[in-house]
Each structure stands twice: as C-alpha cells, then as structure tokens.
Amino acid sequence: MRLVMDLIRGKNVNEAYAILQFNKKLAAKQIAKTLKSAVANAEQHALNANEAFDVDLLIVSDAQVDMGSPLKRFHAAAQGRATPIRKPTSHVKIAVTTKGAK
C-alpha cells in the first residue's frame, strides 16, 4: 500500500483518481475508496462552515499507511500440529487541503 500512497501524495485530487484507476496494484481500489471519503468529508466540512468548495482545487496533502493489528489464524499441519497464520492489516489516512492552505 505504501508504494501506491507514494504515487498520489502531493498530487491534485483528480490526478490522484486517475493514477489509482489505472494502477494494477490491488491496494489501489481500497485507497481510491479512502480518497473518495476524504473528499466527501472536505465537502461536508465546507458546507457546514458556509465556505466555497471546489474539488479541482484540492490536493492530497498527507497520505499515510500505518500497520494495524494482524489477524491471527491457525492452519492444520502434519501430525496434529497447527501452524500460525498472520494476516496483516493496515490503517490508511488521507488528508486533502486546498492549494492555498497548508
């Protein structure tokens, strides 16, 4: 996921959507959902504050992927043993701001 996040960090939101749409990594779909949510949150914040809102002026100011707690599972092995399986999870954080504000 960090490879895909590095591609969109600092880009315009529309450009980031285009990058995520044509990226072949499986994480790109999940990151696109998070970016869509961040844009919707920015729009709602602007509406509540009675401010002008334009999606074309938004940039991806901060994009982070942190390690989440792994899902711990067990798989049956030979001679009655069990081998552990750790499925990693991640926390995705995306912040968008307008071009003028930092």
Biopython code that builds the backbone (N, CA, C, O; Angstrom):
import numpy as np
from Bio.PDB.StructureBuilder import StructureBuilder

atoms = [
    (1, "MET", "N", (0.815, -1.189, 0.000)),
    (1, "MET", "CA", (0.000, 0.000, 0.000)),
    (1, "MET", "C", (0.864, 1.261, 0.000)),
    (1, "MET", "O", (0.481, 2.283, -0.569)),
    (2, "ARG", "N", (2.022, 1.183, 0.636)),
    (2, "ARG", "CA", (2.868, 2.375, 0.701)),
    (2, "ARG", "C", (3.370, 2.792, -0.680)),
    (2, "ARG", "O", (3.571, 3.979, -0.936)),
    (3, "LEU", "N", (3.570, 1.830, -1.560)),
    (3, "LEU", "CA", (4.017, 2.166, -2.913)),
    (3, "LEU", "C", (2.973, 2.996, -3.644)),
    (3, "LEU", "O", (3.315, 3.945, -4.350)),
    (4, "VAL", "N", (1.714, 2.647, -3.480)),
    (4, "VAL", "CA", (0.634, 3.367, -4.139)),
    (4, "VAL", "C", (0.437, 4.732, -3.486)),
    (4, "VAL", "O", (0.176, 5.715, -4.180)),
    (5, "MET", "N", (0.560, 4.807, -2.163)),
    (5, "MET", "CA", (0.404, 6.087, -1.465)),
    (5, "MET", "C", (1.480, 7.082, -1.873)),
    (5, "MET", "O", (1.216, 8.281, -1.962)),
    (6, "ASP", "N", (2.695, 6.589, -2.123)),
    (6, "ASP", "CA", (3.762, 7.485, -2.568)),
    (6, "ASP", "C", (3.460, 8.099, -3.929)),
    (6, "ASP", "O", (3.923, 9.198, -4.234)),
    (7, "LEU", "N", (2.688, 7.394, -4.745)),
    (7, "LEU", "CA", (2.349, 7.904, -6.071)),
    (7, "LEU", "C", (1.381, 9.081, -6.008)),
    (7, "LEU", "O", (1.459, 9.981, -6.844)),
    (8, "ILE", "N", (0.466, 9.093, -5.030)),
    (8, "ILE", "CA", (-0.575, 10.128, -5.017)),
    (8, "ILE", "C", (-0.278, 11.270, -4.048)),
    (8, "ILE", "O", (-0.950, 12.300, -4.104)),
    (9, "ARG", "N", (0.699, 11.121, -3.172)),
    (9, "ARG", "CA", (0.992, 12.157, -2.177)),
    (9, "ARG", "C", (1.453, 13.439, -2.878)),
    (9, "ARG", "O", (2.397, 13.418, -3.668)),
    (10, "GLY", "N", (0.771, 14.562, -2.577)),
    (10, "GLY", "CA", (1.127, 15.857, -3.151)),
    (10, "GLY", "C", (0.478, 16.146, -4.493)),
    (10, "GLY", "O", (0.700, 17.217, -5.059)),
    (11, "LYS", "N", (-0.312, 15.227, -5.016)),
    (11, "LYS", "CA", (-0.939, 15.410, -6.330)),
    (11, "LYS", "C", (-2.315, 16.060, -6.183)),
    (11, "LYS", "O", (-2.888, 16.092, -5.095)),
    (12, "ASN", "N", (-2.821, 16.567, -7.275)),
    (12, "ASN", "CA", (-4.187, 17.063, -7.349)),
    (12, "ASN", "C", (-5.130, 15.871, -7.179)),
    (12, "ASN", "O", (-4.785, 14.752, -7.560)),
    (13, "VAL", "N", (-6.315, 16.100, -6.610)),
    (13, "VAL", "CA", (-7.239, 15.001, -6.330)),
    (13, "VAL", "C", (-7.674, 14.309, -7.620)),
    (13, "VAL", "O", (-7.748, 13.081, -7.669)),
    (14, "ASN", "N", (-7.960, 15.082, -8.660)),
    (14, "ASN", "CA", (-8.371, 14.472, -9.925)),
    (14, "ASN", "C", (-7.246, 13.639, -10.536)),
    (14, "ASN", "O", (-7.487, 12.574, -11.104)),
    (15, "GLU", "N", (-6.024, 14.132, -10.414)),
    (15, "GLU", "CA", (-4.867, 13.384, -10.916)),
    (15, "GLU", "C", (-4.657, 12.112, -10.094)),
    (15, "GLU", "O", (-4.291, 11.072, -10.640)),
    (16, "ALA", "N", (-4.888, 12.197, -8.780)),
    (16, "ALA", "CA", (-4.749, 11.027, -7.913)),
    (16, "ALA", "C", (-5.789, 9.967, -8.262)),
    (16, "ALA", "O", (-5.482, 8.775, -8.266)),
    (17, "TYR", "N", (-7.036, 10.400, -8.558)),
    (17, "TYR", "CA", (-8.056, 9.449, -9.001)),
    (17, "TYR", "C", (-7.612, 8.715, -10.269)),
    (17, "TYR", "O", (-7.781, 7.501, -10.382)),
    (18, "ALA", "N", (-7.045, 9.457, -11.216)),
    (18, "ALA", "CA", (-6.600, 8.852, -12.473)),
    (18, "ALA", "C", (-5.465, 7.854, -12.231)),
    (18, "ALA", "O", (-5.436, 6.781, -12.834)),
    (19, "ILE", "N", (-4.546, 8.209, -11.360)),
    (19, "ILE", "CA", (-3.436, 7.305, -11.049)),
    (19, "ILE", "C", (-3.955, 6.023, -10.415)),
    (19, "ILE", "O", (-3.514, 4.927, -10.761)),
    (20, "LEU", "N", (-4.897, 6.165, -9.482)),
    (20, "LEU", "CA", (-5.427, 4.985, -8.797)),
    (20, "LEU", "C", (-6.281, 4.116, -9.712)),
    (20, "LEU", "O", (-6.307, 2.894, -9.566)),
    (21, "GLN", "N", (-6.974, 4.739, -10.647)),
    (21, "GLN", "CA", (-7.842, 3.981, -11.549)),
    (21, "GLN", "C", (-7.034, 3.067, -12.465)),
    (21, "GLN", "O", (-7.462, 1.952, -12.765)),
    (22, "PHE", "N", (-5.875, 3.529, -12.909)),
    (22, "PHE", "CA", (-5.091, 2.749, -13.865)),
    (22, "PHE", "C", (-3.915, 2.018, -13.230)),
    (22, "PHE", "O", (-3.082, 1.458, -13.943)),
    (23, "ASN", "N", (-3.835, 2.015, -11.906)),
    (23, "ASN", "CA", (-2.783, 1.284, -11.224)),
    (23, "ASN", "C", (-3.198, -0.181, -11.094)),
    (23, "ASN", "O", (-4.362, -0.477, -10.822)),
    (24, "LYS", "N", (-2.260, -1.085, -11.286)),
    (24, "LYS", "CA", (-2.575, -2.512, -11.271)),
    (24, "LYS", "C", (-2.483, -3.141, -9.888)),
    (24, "LYS", "O", (-2.829, -4.310, -9.719)),
    (25, "LYS", "N", (-2.023, -2.384, -8.897)),
    (25, "LYS", "CA", (-1.921, -2.918, -7.539)),
    (25, "LYS", "C", (-3.319, -3.107, -6.940)),
    (25, "LYS", "O", (-4.222, -2.311, -7.197)),
    (26, "LEU", "N", (-3.490, -4.155, -6.147)),
    (26, "LEU", "CA", (-4.782, -4.429, -5.529)),
    (26, "LEU", "C", (-5.143, -3.379, -4.485)),
    (26, "LEU", "O", (-6.323, -3.142, -4.225)),
    (27, "ALA", "N", (-4.140, -2.753, -3.888)),
    (27, "ALA", "CA", (-4.393, -1.749, -2.859)),
    (27, "ALA", "C", (-4.967, -0.462, -3.443)),
    (27, "ALA", "O", (-5.531, 0.342, -2.702)),
    (28, "ALA", "N", (-4.841, -0.248, -4.736)),
    (28, "ALA", "CA", (-5.298, 0.999, -5.355)),
    (28, "ALA", "C", (-6.807, 1.175, -5.213)),
    (28, "ALA", "O", (-7.285, 2.300, -5.066)),
    (29, "LYS", "N", (-7.553, 0.090, -5.254)),
    (29, "LYS", "CA", (-9.011, 0.178, -5.131)),
    (29, "LYS", "C", (-9.404, 0.643, -3.730)),
    (29, "LYS", "O", (-10.285, 1.491, -3.586)),
    (30, "GLN", "N", (-8.763, 0.100, -2.704)),
    (30, "GLN", "CA", (-9.060, 0.485, -1.328)),
    (30, "GLN", "C", (-8.624, 1.922, -1.049)),
    (30, "GLN", "O", (-9.308, 2.647, -0.328)),
    (31, "ILE", "N", (-7.504, 2.331, -1.607)),
    (31, "ILE", "CA", (-7.032, 3.700, -1.411)),
    (31, "ILE", "C", (-7.945, 4.678, -2.138)),
    (31, "ILE", "O", (-8.157, 5.791, -1.656)),
    (32, "ALA", "N", (-8.489, 4.287, -3.287)),
    (32, "ALA", "CA", (-9.428, 5.153, -4.008)),
    (32, "ALA", "C", (-10.698, 5.375, -3.185)),
    (32, "ALA", "O", (-11.251, 6.474, -3.185)),
    (33, "LYS", "N", (-11.161, 4.339, -2.486)),
    (33, "LYS", "CA", (-12.322, 4.492, -1.616)),
    (33, "LYS", "C", (-12.030, 5.472, -0.480)),
    (33, "LYS", "O", (-12.874, 6.299, -0.136)),
    (34, "THR", "N", (-10.842, 5.376, 0.096)),
    (34, "THR", "CA", (-10.460, 6.267, 1.188)),
    (34, "THR", "C", (-10.323, 7.701, 0.695)),
    (34, "THR", "O", (-10.708, 8.635, 1.397)),
    (35, "LEU", "N", (-9.779, 7.885, -0.507)),
    (35, "LEU", "CA", (-9.656, 9.220, -1.081)),
    (35, "LEU", "C", (-11.028, 9.820, -1.361)),
    (35, "LEU", "O", (-11.249, 11.009, -1.132)),
    (36, "LYS", "N", (-11.936, 9.008, -1.852)),
    (36, "LYS", "CA", (-13.306, 9.477, -2.103)),
    (36, "LYS", "C", (-13.967, 9.919, -0.801)),
    (36, "LYS", "O", (-14.680, 10.922, -0.774)),
    (37, "SER", "N", (-13.734, 9.178, 0.270)),
    (37, "SER", "CA", (-14.276, 9.532, 1.572)),
    (37, "SER", "C", (-13.666, 10.828, 2.096)),
    (37, "SER", "O", (-14.366, 11.644, 2.693)),
    (38, "ALA", "N", (-12.369, 11.021, 1.878)),
    (38, "ALA", "CA", (-11.701, 12.249, 2.333)),
    (38, "ALA", "C", (-12.241, 13.470, 1.598)),
    (38, "ALA", "O", (-12.412, 14.529, 2.203)),
    (39, "VAL", "N", (-12.513, 13.336, 0.298)),
    (39, "VAL", "CA", (-13.072, 14.439, -0.482)),
    (39, "VAL", "C", (-14.493, 14.741, -0.014)),
    (39, "VAL", "O", (-14.871, 15.907, 0.097)),
    (40, "ALA", "N", (-15.281, 13.706, 0.261)),
    (40, "ALA", "CA", (-16.641, 13.908, 0.749)),
    (40, "ALA", "C", (-16.632, 14.580, 2.125)),
    (40, "ALA", "O", (-17.477, 15.430, 2.405)),
    (41, "ASN", "N", (-15.681, 14.203, 2.982)),
    (41, "ASN", "CA", (-15.567, 14.839, 4.288)),
    (41, "ASN", "C", (-15.191, 16.311, 4.156)),
    (41, "ASN", "O", (-15.703, 17.148, 4.900)),
    (42, "ALA", "N", (-14.298, 16.636, 3.214)),
    (42, "ALA", "CA", (-13.917, 18.028, 2.990)),
    (42, "ALA", "C", (-15.094, 18.839, 2.462)),
    (42, "ALA", "O", (-15.270, 20.002, 2.825)),
    (43, "GLU", "N", (-15.897, 18.218, 1.603)),
    (43, "GLU", "CA", (-17.079, 18.909, 1.076)),
    (43, "GLU", "C", (-18.090, 19.185, 2.191)),
    (43, "GLU", "O", (-18.649, 20.280, 2.257)),
    (44, "GLN", "N", (-18.329, 18.216, 3.056)),
    (44, "GLN", "CA", (-19.265, 18.409, 4.161)),
    (44, "GLN", "C", (-18.762, 19.460, 5.146)),
    (44, "GLN", "O", (-19.546, 20.245, 5.679)),
    (45, "HIS", "N", (-17.457, 19.472, 5.384)),
    (45, "HIS", "CA", (-16.875, 20.479, 6.273)),
    (45, "HIS", "C", (-17.056, 21.886, 5.691)),
    (45, "HIS", "O", (-17.355, 22.832, 6.421)),
    (46, "ALA", "N", (-16.874, 22.014, 4.376)),
    (46, "ALA", "CA", (-17.050, 23.316, 3.723)),
    (46, "ALA", "C", (-18.512, 23.746, 3.751)),
    (46, "ALA", "O", (-18.806, 24.927, 3.942)),
    (47, "LEU", "N", (-19.426, 22.808, 3.564)),
    (47, "LEU", "CA", (-20.849, 23.148, 3.604)),
    (47, "LEU", "C", (-21.281, 23.581, 5.008)),
    (47, "LEU", "O", (-22.063, 24.520, 5.153)),
    (48, "ASN", "N", (-20.781, 22.907, 6.029)),
    (48, "ASN", "CA", (-21.136, 23.263, 7.403)),
    (48, "ASN", "C", (-20.558, 24.613, 7.809)),
    (48, "ASN", "O", (-21.152, 25.318, 8.624)),
    (49, "ALA", "N", (-19.405, 24.982, 7.252)),
    (49, "ALA", "CA", (-18.758, 26.250, 7.587)),
    (49, "ALA", "C", (-19.163, 27.374, 6.635)),
    (49, "ALA", "O", (-18.655, 28.489, 6.753)),
    (50, "ASN", "N", (-20.065, 27.102, 5.699)),
    (50, "ASN", "CA", (-20.510, 28.092, 4.692)),
    (50, "ASN", "C", (-19.344, 28.650, 3.879)),
    (50, "ASN", "O", (-19.274, 29.856, 3.645)),
    (51, "GLU", "N", (-18.446, 27.797, 3.454)),
    (51, "GLU", "CA", (-17.291, 28.189, 2.659)),
    (51, "GLU", "C", (-17.479, 27.703, 1.226)),
    (51, "GLU", "O", (-18.240, 26.771, 0.967)),
    (52, "ALA", "N", (-16.777, 28.347, 0.307)),
    (52, "ALA", "CA", (-16.804, 27.908, -1.090)),
    (52, "ALA", "C", (-16.018, 26.606, -1.211)),
    (52, "ALA", "O", (-15.005, 26.415, -0.538)),
    (53, "PHE", "N", (-16.497, 25.714, -2.077)),
    (53, "PHE", "CA", (-15.840, 24.413, -2.234)),
    (53, "PHE", "C", (-15.687, 24.102, -3.707)),
    (53, "PHE", "O", (-16.653, 24.188, -4.466)),
    (54, "ASP", "N", (-14.476, 23.737, -4.120)),
    (54, "ASP", "CA", (-14.201, 23.336, -5.489)),
    (54, "ASP", "C", (-13.264, 22.131, -5.441)),
    (54, "ASP", "O", (-12.160, 22.219, -4.904)),
    (55, "VAL", "N", (-13.700, 21.024, -5.995)),
    (55, "VAL", "CA", (-12.910, 19.793, -5.963)),
    (55, "VAL", "C", (-11.615, 19.951, -6.753)),
    (55, "VAL", "O", (-10.610, 19.326, -6.415)),
    (56, "ASP", "N", (-11.622, 20.765, -7.786)),
    (56, "ASP", "CA", (-10.439, 20.934, -8.624)),
    (56, "ASP", "C", (-9.283, 21.613, -7.885)),
    (56, "ASP", "O", (-8.135, 21.516, -8.319)),
    (57, "LEU", "N", (-9.571, 22.298, -6.774)),
    (57, "LEU", "CA", (-8.521, 22.979, -6.021)),
    (57, "LEU", "C", (-7.931, 22.121, -4.905)),
    (57, "LEU", "O", (-6.989, 22.546, -4.235)),
    (58, "LEU", "N", (-8.464, 20.937, -4.698)),
    (58, "LEU", "CA", (-7.982, 20.071, -3.623)),
    (58, "LEU", "C", (-6.730, 19.301, -4.041)),
    (58, "LEU", "O", (-6.612, 18.836, -5.174)),
    (59, "ILE", "N", (-5.802, 19.181, -3.093)),
    (59, "ILE", "CA", (-4.617, 18.346, -3.287)),
    (59, "ILE", "C", (-4.532, 17.356, -2.130)),
    (59, "ILE", "O", (-5.080, 17.595, -1.053)),
    (60, "VAL", "N", (-3.845, 16.253, -2.363)),
    (60, "VAL", "CA", (-3.621, 15.253, -1.319)),
    (60, "VAL", "C", (-2.422, 15.731, -0.512)),
    (60, "VAL", "O", (-1.277, 15.569, -0.934)),
    (61, "SER", "N", (-2.690, 16.320, 0.647)),
    (61, "SER", "CA", (-1.605, 16.903, 1.436)),
    (61, "SER", "C", (-0.873, 15.865, 2.277)),
    (61, "SER", "O", (0.339, 15.966, 2.470)),
    (62, "ASP", "N", (-1.594, 14.874, 2.775)),
    (62, "ASP", "CA", (-0.976, 13.883, 3.641)),
    (62, "ASP", "C", (-1.570, 12.516, 3.325)),
    (62, "ASP", "O", (-2.790, 12.371, 3.254)),
    (63, "ALA", "N", (-0.730, 11.530, 3.138)),
    (63, "ALA", "CA", (-1.179, 10.172, 2.855)),
    (63, "ALA", "C", (-0.268, 9.210, 3.605)),
    (63, "ALA", "O", (0.927, 9.127, 3.319)),
    (64, "GLN", "N", (-0.829, 8.487, 4.560)),
    (64, "GLN", "CA", (-0.043, 7.588, 5.390)),
    (64, "GLN", "C", (-0.672, 6.207, 5.439)),
    (64, "GLN", "O", (-1.890, 6.051, 5.355)),
    (65, "VAL", "N", (0.183, 5.218, 5.575)),
    (65, "VAL", "CA", (-0.265, 3.844, 5.810)),
    (65, "VAL", "C", (0.482, 3.347, 7.037)),
    (65, "VAL", "O", (1.709, 3.242, 7.029)),
    (66, "ASP", "N", (-0.273, 3.040, 8.100)),
    (66, "ASP", "CA", (0.312, 2.517, 9.319)),
    (66, "ASP", "C", (-0.080, 1.055, 9.479)),
    (66, "ASP", "O", (-1.096, 0.600, 8.953)),
    (67, "MET", "N", (0.740, 0.345, 10.206)),
    (67, "MET", "CA", (0.478, -1.075, 10.419)),
    (67, "MET", "C", (-0.642, -1.263, 11.434)),
    (67, "MET", "O", (-0.633, -0.654, 12.504)),
    (68, "GLY", "N", (-1.591, -2.098, 11.093)),
    (68, "GLY", "CA", (-2.669, -2.422, 12.016)),
    (68, "GLY", "C", (-2.372, -3.720, 12.730)),
    (68, "GLY", "O", (-1.343, -4.352, 12.488)),
    (69, "SER", "N", (-3.274, -4.117, 13.612)),
    (69, "SER", "CA", (-3.066, -5.370, 14.330)),
    (69, "SER", "C", (-3.339, -6.541, 13.389)),
    (69, "SER", "O", (-4.342, -6.538, 12.675)),
    (70, "PRO", "N", (-2.464, -7.532, 13.382)),
    (70, "PRO", "CA", (-2.658, -8.661, 12.469)),
    (70, "PRO", "C", (-3.782, -9.576, 12.935)),
    (70, "PRO", "O", (-4.008, -9.748, 14.133)),
    (71, "LEU", "N", (-4.480, -10.158, 11.969)),
    (71, "LEU", "CA", (-5.477, -11.183, 12.278)),
    (71, "LEU", "C", (-4.736, -12.498, 12.467)),
    (71, "LEU", "O", (-3.998, -12.939, 11.587)),
    (72, "LYS", "N", (-4.939, -13.114, 13.615)),
    (72, "LYS", "CA", (-4.212, -14.338, 13.924)),
    (72, "LYS", "C", (-5.104, -15.543, 13.680)),
    (72, "LYS", "O", (-6.184, -15.658, 14.260)),
    (73, "ARG", "N", (-4.646, -16.436, 12.822)),
    (73, "ARG", "CA", (-5.377, -17.645, 12.474)),
    (73, "ARG", "C", (-4.433, -18.843, 12.589)),
    (73, "ARG", "O", (-3.215, -18.683, 12.672)),
    (74, "PHE", "N", (-5.010, -20.035, 12.591)),
    (74, "PHE", "CA", (-4.197, -21.252, 12.634)),
    (74, "PHE", "C", (-4.611, -22.176, 11.500)),
    (74, "PHE", "O", (-5.784, -22.253, 11.133)),
    (75, "HIS", "N", (-3.631, -22.868, 10.960)),
    (75, "HIS", "CA", (-3.833, -23.776, 9.848)),
    (75, "HIS", "C", (-3.381, -25.162, 10.291)),
    (75, "HIS", "O", (-2.357, -25.299, 10.960)),
    (76, "ALA", "N", (-4.133, -26.176, 9.924)),
    (76, "ALA", "CA", (-3.771, -27.542, 10.300)),
    (76, "ALA", "C", (-2.505, -27.970, 9.574)),
    (76, "ALA", "O", (-2.334, -27.710, 8.383)),
    (77, "ALA", "N", (-1.627, -28.626, 10.310)),
    (77, "ALA", "CA", (-0.368, -29.096, 9.743)),
    (77, "ALA", "C", (-0.246, -30.606, 9.990)),
    (77, "ALA", "O", (-1.153, -31.237, 10.532)),
    (78, "ALA", "N", (0.872, -31.153, 9.589)),
    (78, "ALA", "CA", (1.099, -32.592, 9.698)),
    (78, "ALA", "C", (1.224, -33.024, 11.161)),
    (78, "ALA", "O", (1.656, -32.251, 12.015)),
    (79, "GLN", "N", (0.844, -34.253, 11.426)),
    (79, "GLN", "CA", (0.974, -34.913, 12.720)),
    (79, "GLN", "C", (0.221, -34.169, 13.830)),
    (79, "GLN", "O", (0.696, -34.109, 14.964)),
    (80, "GLY", "N", (-0.927, -33.612, 13.516)),
    (80, "GLY", "CA", (-1.770, -32.980, 14.515)),
    (80, "GLY", "C", (-1.306, -31.614, 14.991)),
    (80, "GLY", "O", (-1.812, -31.102, 15.990)),
    (81, "ARG", "N", (-0.372, -31.030, 14.305)),
    (81, "ARG", "CA", (0.133, -29.716, 14.707)),
    (81, "ARG", "C", (-0.702, -28.606, 14.063)),
    (81, "ARG", "O", (-1.503, -28.848, 13.160)),
    (82, "ALA", "N", (-0.491, -27.401, 14.549)),
    (82, "ALA", "CA", (-1.143, -26.219, 13.971)),
    (82, "ALA", "C", (-0.069, -25.170, 13.705)),
    (82, "ALA", "O", (0.760, -24.890, 14.571)),
    (83, "THR", "N", (-0.085, -24.598, 12.520)),
    (83, "THR", "CA", (0.872, -23.550, 12.187)),
    (83, "THR", "C", (0.147, -22.204, 12.181)),
    (83, "THR", "O", (-0.963, -22.087, 11.662)),
    (84, "PRO", "N", (0.784, -21.198, 12.761)),
    (84, "PRO", "CA", (0.118, -19.905, 12.827)),
    (84, "PRO", "C", (0.123, -19.185, 11.477)),
    (84, "PRO", "O", (1.075, -19.286, 10.703)),
    (85, "ILE", "N", (-0.953, -18.465, 11.219)),
    (85, "ILE", "CA", (-1.069, -17.611, 10.037)),
    (85, "ILE", "C", (-1.355, -16.209, 10.538)),
    (85, "ILE", "O", (-2.282, -16.013, 11.324)),
    (86, "ARG", "N", (-0.582, -15.237, 10.103)),
    (86, "ARG", "CA", (-0.798, -13.844, 10.485)),
    (86, "ARG", "C", (-1.187, -13.067, 9.237)),
    (86, "ARG", "O", (-0.401, -12.948, 8.297)),
    (87, "LYS", "N", (-2.402, -12.541, 9.236)),
    (87, "LYS", "CA", (-2.885, -11.753, 8.110)),
    (87, "LYS", "C", (-2.722, -10.279, 8.465)),
    (87, "LYS", "O", (-3.428, -9.781, 9.342)),
    (88, "PRO", "N", (-1.807, -9.572, 7.802)),
    (88, "PRO", "CA", (-1.561, -8.179, 8.179)),
    (88, "PRO", "C", (-2.713, -7.262, 7.765)),
    (88, "PRO", "O", (-3.346, -7.464, 6.729)),
    (89, "THR", "N", (-2.965, -6.259, 8.588)),
    (89, "THR", "CA", (-3.950, -5.230, 8.280)),
    (89, "THR", "C", (-3.245, -3.876, 8.282)),
    (89, "THR", "O", (-2.093, -3.774, 8.704)),
    (90, "SER", "N", (-3.930, -2.849, 7.817)),
    (90, "SER", "CA", (-3.307, -1.529, 7.768)),
    (90, "SER", "C", (-4.342, -0.447, 8.031)),
    (90, "SER", "O", (-5.538, -0.627, 7.800)),
    (91, "HIS", "N", (-3.846, 0.680, 8.519)),
    (91, "HIS", "CA", (-4.653, 1.869, 8.746)),
    (91, "HIS", "C", (-4.258, 2.890, 7.686)),
    (91, "HIS", "O", (-3.094, 3.281, 7.606)),
    (92, "VAL", "N", (-5.216, 3.323, 6.874)),
    (92, "VAL", "CA", (-4.955, 4.262, 5.789)),
    (92, "VAL", "C", (-5.487, 5.625, 6.194)),
    (92, "VAL", "O", (-6.650, 5.752, 6.577)),
    (93, "LYS", "N", (-4.632, 6.655, 6.112)),
    (93, "LYS", "CA", (-5.027, 8.023, 6.435)),
    (93, "LYS", "C", (-4.719, 8.919, 5.243)),
    (93, "LYS", "O", (-3.584, 8.966, 4.770)),
    (94, "ILE", "N", (-5.734, 9.630, 4.761)),
    (94, "ILE", "CA", (-5.551, 10.569, 3.658)),
    (94, "ILE", "C", (-6.144, 11.905, 4.068)),
    (94, "ILE", "O", (-7.288, 11.967, 4.518)),
    (95, "ALA", "N", (-5.371, 12.978, 3.915)),
    (95, "ALA", "CA", (-5.843, 14.328, 4.213)),
    (95, "ALA", "C", (-5.767, 15.150, 2.932)),
    (95, "ALA", "O", (-4.772, 15.098, 2.209)),
    (96, "VAL", "N", (-6.824, 15.909, 2.656)),
    (96, "VAL", "CA", (-6.849, 16.785, 1.488)),
    (96, "VAL", "C", (-7.004, 18.221, 1.962)),
    (96, "VAL", "O", (-7.713, 18.494, 2.930)),
    (97, "THR", "N", (-6.336, 19.135, 1.272)),
    (97, "THR", "CA", (-6.454, 20.558, 1.549)),
    (97, "THR", "C", (-6.530, 21.303, 0.225)),
    (97, "THR", "O", (-6.268, 20.742, -0.839)),
    (98, "THR", "N", (-6.896, 22.584, 0.310)),
    (98, "THR", "CA", (-6.897, 23.406, -0.905)),
    (98, "THR", "C", (-5.473, 23.820, -1.220)),
    (98, "THR", "O", (-4.592, 23.711, -0.367)),
    (99, "LYS", "N", (-5.239, 24.289, -2.420)),
    (99, "LYS", "CA", (-3.894, 24.637, -2.848)),
    (99, "LYS", "C", (-3.311, 25.805, -2.057)),
    (99, "LYS", "O", (-2.105, 25.846, -1.814)),
    (100, "GLY", "N", (-4.148, 26.745, -1.658)),
    (100, "GLY", "CA", (-3.660, 27.908, -0.929)),
    (100, "GLY", "C", (-3.317, 27.614, 0.512)),
    (100, "GLY", "O", (-2.350, 28.169, 1.034)),
    (101, "ALA", "N", (-4.079, 26.758, 1.173)),
    (101, "ALA", "CA", (-3.869, 26.475, 2.609)),
    (101, "ALA", "C", (-2.967, 25.271, 2.784)),
    (101, "ALA", "O", (-2.994, 24.336, 1.984)),
    (102, "LYS", "N", (-2.167, 25.304, 3.842)),
    (102, "LYS", "CA", (-1.285, 24.168, 4.172)),
    (102, "LYS", "C", (-1.468, 23.780, 5.597)),
    (102, "LYS", "O", (-0.819, 22.847, 6.071)),
]
sb = StructureBuilder()
sb.init_structure("model")
sb.init_model(0)
sb.init_chain("A")
sb.init_seg("    ")
for serial, (resi, resn, name, xyz) in enumerate(atoms, 1):
    if name == "N":
        sb.init_residue(resn, " ", resi, " ")
    sb.init_atom(name, np.array(xyz, "f"), 0.0, 1.0, " ", f" {name:<3s}", serial, name[0])
structure = sb.get_structure()
